[in-house]
Amino acid sequence: MTGSEARIAMAADILLGVRQGGPPITGLAAAMPATEAEAWAIQREVLRRLGGTIGGYKCATPPGKPHSAAILALGGMRAGACRWPVGEVGRIGVETEIAVRIGRDLTPRGTPYSRTEVLDAIDAVFPAIELVRSRFIDPAAVSGLEAMADNVAHAGFVHGSDVAGWRDLDLARLRVRQSCDGAMQVEKQGGNPSDDPIVPLVWLANHLHKHGLSLQAGQIVTTGSCTGLTYVERGHGVTGGFEALGEISVELV
């Protein structure tokens, strides 16, 4: 086993331990990935051991800090209003986002996919809530590669229904609302870290090819928080949505 393979296996052991009920960690220490490729390999090894496949991705491209992570298909993604177990920690982060479903494969090729080509490949757009929980004690204290190895703190994903006529909407300027038990938490216009949610989608469509991956028909991509991160305790319900895109709700149990 090479040094890289050993780090990947060790990091997967550590992160799975936390996912399966162990205490959060300060960092990956000797198992810290040395490259982005290793961070992606750790993500994929964790998903493999969880017995799942990639159902989609989360991505965002804030200035100078683009990042992405795989989303587990079985158990990690749900459609429609639902109840989501929070676990022993008792609270979880919530973010309201614009998500898309890909309608055709965007396989590797000699030239990057353009914005127009990526837009043409979108099958549907809908509101979504990403659930966020880092496996680290202090997510701000770890390196970007460690955060990426931990799927950028991804913990779950719930999305709403397909929206007719979305191509006529200015997705970057929609009004977003997020409430908890009916009390408004966030209400504003826009809010995507890249301003336009299609920007991170185009980046991801081309960036994945560097890691032997590609966007495939049926996969879902969520394009970055429009509300910022808010922690909510177990026993409460969160509703997030956008003007003209509708809403999605999740009850934290």
C-alpha positions as CSV (number, residue, x, y, z in Angstrom):
1,M,0.0,0.0,0.0
2,T,1.4,3.4,-1.0
3,G,1.5,6.4,1.4
4,S,-1.5,7.9,-0.4
5,E,-3.5,4.7,-0.2
6,A,-2.7,4.5,3.5
7,R,-3.9,8.1,4.1
8,I,-7.1,7.5,2.2
9,A,-7.9,4.3,4.1
10,M,-7.0,5.9,7.5
11,A,-9.0,9.0,6.8
12,A,-12.0,7.0,5.8
13,D,-11.7,5.0,9.0
14,I,-11.7,8.2,11.1
15,L,-14.5,9.9,9.4
16,L,-16.7,6.8,9.4
17,G,-16.1,6.5,13.1
18,V,-17.6,9.9,13.7
19,R,-20.5,9.3,11.3
20,Q,-21.3,6.1,13.2
21,G,-21.6,7.7,16.5
22,G,-18.0,8.6,17.6
23,P,-17.1,12.0,18.9
24,P,-16.1,14.8,16.5
25,I,-12.4,15.1,15.8
26,T,-10.0,18.0,15.8
27,G,-8.5,17.0,12.4
28,L,-7.2,14.1,10.3
29,A,-3.6,14.5,11.6
30,A,-1.4,11.9,9.8
31,A,-4.4,11.0,7.5
32,M,-4.7,14.5,6.2
33,P,-5.0,14.4,2.4
34,A,-2.0,15.8,0.5
35,T,-3.9,16.7,-2.6
36,E,-7.4,17.4,-3.8
37,A,-7.4,14.1,-5.6
38,E,-6.8,12.4,-2.2
39,A,-9.6,14.3,-0.6
40,W,-12.0,13.2,-3.4
41,A,-10.7,9.6,-3.0
42,I,-11.5,9.8,0.7
43,Q,-15.0,11.0,-0.1
44,R,-15.6,8.1,-2.5
45,E,-14.1,5.5,-0.1
46,V,-16.5,6.7,2.7
47,L,-19.5,6.5,0.4
48,R,-18.3,3.0,-0.8
49,R,-18.2,1.8,2.8
50,L,-21.6,3.2,3.5
51,G,-22.9,1.0,0.7
52,G,-24.1,3.9,-1.5
53,T,-23.5,5.5,-4.8
54,I,-23.2,9.1,-5.9
55,G,-26.7,10.6,-6.4
56,G,-25.4,14.1,-6.9
57,Y,-23.1,16.8,-5.7
58,K,-23.0,20.0,-3.6
59,C,-20.9,22.8,-5.0
60,A,-20.2,26.5,-4.5
61,T,-17.7,28.9,-5.9
62,P,-17.2,31.8,-3.5
63,P,-14.3,34.0,-4.6
64,G,-11.1,32.1,-4.4
65,K,-12.6,29.1,-2.6
66,P,-14.5,26.8,-5.0
67,H,-15.5,23.5,-3.4
68,S,-17.6,20.5,-4.1
69,A,-18.6,17.1,-2.6
70,A,-20.5,14.0,-3.5
71,I,-24.0,13.3,-2.1
72,L,-25.0,9.8,-1.2
73,A,-27.9,8.6,-3.3
74,L,-29.6,6.1,-1.0
75,G,-30.4,7.6,2.4
76,G,-28.7,10.9,1.6
77,M,-31.3,12.5,-0.6
78,R,-35.0,12.8,-0.2
79,A,-37.7,14.4,-2.4
80,G,-40.6,16.2,-0.8
81,A,-41.4,17.3,2.8
82,C,-40.1,14.8,5.3
83,R,-38.8,14.0,8.8
84,W,-35.0,13.9,9.2
85,P,-33.3,12.3,12.2
86,V,-30.8,14.7,13.8
87,G,-29.0,12.1,16.0
88,E,-27.4,12.4,19.4
89,V,-25.9,15.9,18.8
90,G,-29.4,17.3,18.9
91,R,-29.1,20.0,16.3
92,I,-28.1,20.4,12.6
93,G,-27.2,23.2,10.2
94,V,-29.8,24.1,7.5
95,E,-29.3,26.1,4.3
96,T,-31.8,26.9,1.6
97,E,-30.5,26.5,-1.9
98,I,-31.4,26.3,-5.6
99,A,-30.8,22.8,-7.0
100,V,-31.0,21.2,-10.4
101,R,-31.4,17.8,-11.9
102,I,-29.2,16.9,-14.8
103,G,-30.9,15.6,-17.9
104,R,-28.0,14.2,-19.9
105,D,-24.5,13.1,-19.3
106,L,-21.7,15.7,-19.5
107,T,-18.8,13.3,-20.1
108,P,-15.2,14.4,-20.5
109,R,-14.1,15.8,-23.8
110,G,-11.3,18.0,-25.2
111,T,-12.9,21.4,-24.5
112,P,-14.8,22.7,-21.4
113,Y,-18.6,22.8,-21.4
114,S,-19.9,26.3,-21.9
115,R,-22.7,27.9,-19.8
116,T,-25.1,27.4,-22.7
117,E,-24.3,23.7,-22.9
118,V,-24.7,23.2,-19.2
119,L,-28.0,25.1,-19.1
120,D,-29.3,22.9,-22.0
121,A,-28.4,19.8,-20.0
122,I,-30.6,20.8,-17.0
123,D,-33.7,18.7,-16.8
124,A,-35.3,20.5,-13.8
125,V,-34.8,23.2,-11.1
126,F,-36.3,23.1,-7.6
127,P,-35.9,24.5,-4.1
128,A,-33.7,22.5,-1.7
129,I,-32.5,22.4,1.9
130,E,-29.0,21.1,2.6
131,L,-28.4,19.7,6.1
132,V,-25.0,20.4,7.4
133,R,-22.9,18.8,10.1
134,S,-19.1,18.7,10.2
135,R,-17.3,15.7,11.6
136,F,-14.7,18.2,13.0
137,I,-15.0,19.9,16.4
138,D,-14.2,23.3,14.8
139,P,-14.7,23.2,11.0
140,A,-13.0,26.6,10.7
141,A,-9.8,25.2,12.2
142,V,-9.2,22.5,9.6
143,S,-7.6,22.8,6.2
144,G,-9.6,23.0,3.0
145,L,-8.5,19.5,2.0
146,E,-9.7,18.1,5.3
147,A,-13.1,19.8,4.9
148,M,-13.3,18.4,1.4
149,A,-12.5,14.9,2.6
150,D,-15.4,15.3,5.0
151,N,-17.8,16.1,2.1
152,V,-17.7,19.8,3.1
153,A,-19.8,18.9,6.1
154,H,-22.6,17.6,4.1
155,A,-25.2,15.6,6.2
156,G,-28.3,15.4,4.1
157,F,-30.4,16.8,1.3
158,V,-34.1,17.4,0.7
159,H,-35.6,18.9,-2.4
160,G,-38.9,20.2,-3.7
161,S,-40.9,19.5,-6.9
162,D,-39.9,20.4,-10.4
163,V,-40.9,23.9,-11.4
164,A,-42.4,24.7,-14.8
165,G,-41.1,27.7,-16.7
166,W,-37.9,28.0,-14.7
167,R,-35.9,29.0,-17.8
168,D,-37.8,32.3,-17.8
169,L,-36.7,33.1,-14.3
170,D,-33.7,35.2,-13.2
171,L,-32.4,32.6,-10.8
172,A,-29.8,34.9,-9.4
173,R,-32.4,37.5,-8.3
174,L,-35.1,35.3,-6.8
175,R,-36.3,36.2,-3.3
176,V,-35.3,33.5,-0.8
177,R,-37.1,32.8,2.5
178,Q,-36.3,30.4,5.3
179,S,-38.4,30.0,8.4
180,C,-38.4,27.8,11.5
181,D,-41.8,26.8,13.0
182,G,-43.3,29.7,11.0
183,A,-40.8,32.3,12.4
184,M,-38.8,33.9,9.6
185,Q,-35.0,33.3,9.9
186,V,-33.9,34.8,6.5
187,E,-35.6,36.7,3.8
188,K,-33.7,38.5,1.1
189,Q,-33.1,38.7,-2.7
190,G,-30.5,36.5,-4.3
191,G,-27.7,35.4,-1.9
192,N,-25.8,32.7,-3.8
193,P,-22.1,32.8,-3.0
194,S,-21.4,33.3,-6.7
195,D,-24.4,35.5,-7.3
196,D,-25.6,33.3,-10.1
197,P,-26.3,29.6,-9.2
198,I,-25.4,28.5,-12.7
199,V,-21.8,29.7,-12.2
200,P,-20.9,26.9,-9.7
201,L,-22.8,24.3,-11.8
202,V,-20.7,25.1,-14.9
203,W,-17.5,25.0,-12.8
204,L,-18.5,21.6,-11.4
205,A,-19.4,20.1,-14.8
206,N,-15.9,20.7,-15.9
207,H,-14.0,20.3,-12.6
208,L,-15.3,16.8,-11.9
209,H,-13.4,15.5,-15.0
210,K,-10.1,16.1,-13.2
211,H,-11.1,13.4,-10.7
212,G,-12.4,10.8,-13.0
213,L,-16.1,11.8,-12.5
214,S,-18.7,13.6,-14.5
215,L,-22.2,14.8,-14.2
216,Q,-24.7,12.1,-15.2
217,A,-28.3,12.1,-16.2
218,G,-30.5,11.9,-13.1
219,Q,-28.0,13.3,-10.7
220,I,-28.9,16.4,-8.6
221,V,-26.6,19.3,-7.9
222,T,-27.2,21.9,-5.2
223,T,-25.5,25.1,-6.0
224,G,-24.6,26.9,-2.7
225,S,-26.4,28.4,0.3
226,C,-28.5,31.5,-0.4
227,T,-29.4,31.9,3.3
228,G,-26.2,31.2,5.1
229,L,-25.8,28.5,7.7
230,T,-28.3,28.4,10.6
231,Y,-28.3,25.7,13.3
232,V,-31.7,24.3,14.4
233,E,-32.5,22.1,17.3
234,R,-34.3,18.7,17.1
235,G,-38.0,19.0,17.4
236,H,-38.4,22.0,15.0
237,G,-39.5,22.3,11.4
238,V,-37.7,24.3,8.7
239,T,-39.2,25.6,5.5
240,G,-37.1,27.1,2.8
241,G,-38.0,28.3,-0.7
242,F,-37.8,30.9,-3.4
243,E,-40.2,33.3,-5.1
244,A,-41.6,31.4,-8.2
245,L,-39.8,28.2,-7.3
246,G,-41.9,27.1,-4.3
247,E,-40.9,25.7,-0.9
248,I,-39.6,22.6,0.7
249,S,-39.9,21.6,4.4
250,V,-38.1,19.3,6.7
251,E,-39.0,18.3,10.3
252,L,-36.0,17.6,12.5
253,V,-36.5,14.7,14.8
